Amino acid sequence: MKTIKISLPDKLAIEVENYVKHGWFTNEAEVLLTSLQEFIRHNRPKLMEQFMKEDIEWALNIKKSAK
């Protein structure tokens, strides 16, 4: 497992601490890990679509320059 050190703005750090304090998560790392997993899950389709569009555009440009 990889360890990443981050700095949070004070307001965001307080929100993370409150989730732990109120029992929603066992610790701050769990809050951040869950948040990152949800971000990736939510944005994966958008990112895949963007990458496909970029690949298609690249291929069309190659085809145009080959003429």
C-alpha positions as CSV (number, residue, x, y, z in Angstrom):
1,M,0.0,0.0,0.0
2,K,1.3,3.5,-0.9
3,T,1.3,6.3,1.7
4,I,0.5,9.8,0.6
5,K,1.0,12.9,2.8
6,I,-1.3,15.8,2.2
7,S,-2.1,19.2,3.6
8,L,-5.7,20.2,4.0
9,P,-7.2,23.7,4.3
10,D,-8.3,24.3,7.9
11,K,-12.0,24.3,7.0
12,L,-11.8,20.9,5.2
13,A,-9.7,19.4,8.0
14,I,-12.3,20.4,10.6
15,E,-15.0,18.7,8.4
16,V,-12.9,15.5,8.2
17,E,-12.4,15.6,12.0
18,N,-16.1,16.1,12.6
19,Y,-16.9,12.9,10.5
20,V,-14.6,10.9,12.8
21,K,-15.8,12.6,15.9
22,H,-19.5,11.9,15.1
23,G,-18.7,8.2,14.4
24,W,-19.2,8.2,10.6
25,F,-15.6,6.9,10.1
26,T,-13.0,5.3,12.4
27,N,-10.2,7.7,11.5
28,E,-9.2,10.6,9.2
29,A,-7.5,8.2,6.7
30,E,-10.7,6.3,6.2
31,V,-12.5,9.5,5.4
32,L,-10.0,10.5,2.8
33,L,-9.7,7.0,1.3
34,T,-13.5,6.7,1.0
35,S,-13.6,10.2,-0.5
36,L,-11.0,9.4,-3.1
37,Q,-12.7,6.1,-4.0
38,E,-16.0,7.8,-4.5
39,F,-14.4,10.6,-6.6
40,I,-12.8,8.0,-8.9
41,R,-16.0,5.9,-9.1
42,H,-18.1,8.9,-10.0
43,N,-15.6,10.4,-12.5
44,R,-14.4,7.2,-14.3
45,P,-17.1,7.3,-17.1
46,K,-16.4,11.0,-17.8
47,L,-12.6,10.4,-17.9
48,M,-13.0,7.3,-20.2
49,E,-15.2,9.3,-22.6
50,Q,-12.7,12.2,-22.6
51,F,-9.8,9.8,-23.3
52,M,-11.7,8.1,-26.1
53,K,-12.6,11.4,-27.8
54,E,-8.9,12.4,-27.6
55,D,-7.8,9.1,-29.1
56,I,-10.4,9.5,-32.0
57,E,-9.2,13.1,-32.6
58,W,-5.6,12.0,-32.6
59,A,-6.4,9.2,-35.1
60,L,-8.4,11.5,-37.4
61,N,-5.5,14.0,-37.4
62,I,-3.1,11.2,-38.3
63,K,-5.4,10.2,-41.2
64,K,-5.6,13.8,-42.5
65,S,-1.9,14.2,-42.4
66,A,-1.4,10.9,-44.3
67,K,-3.4,12.3,-47.3
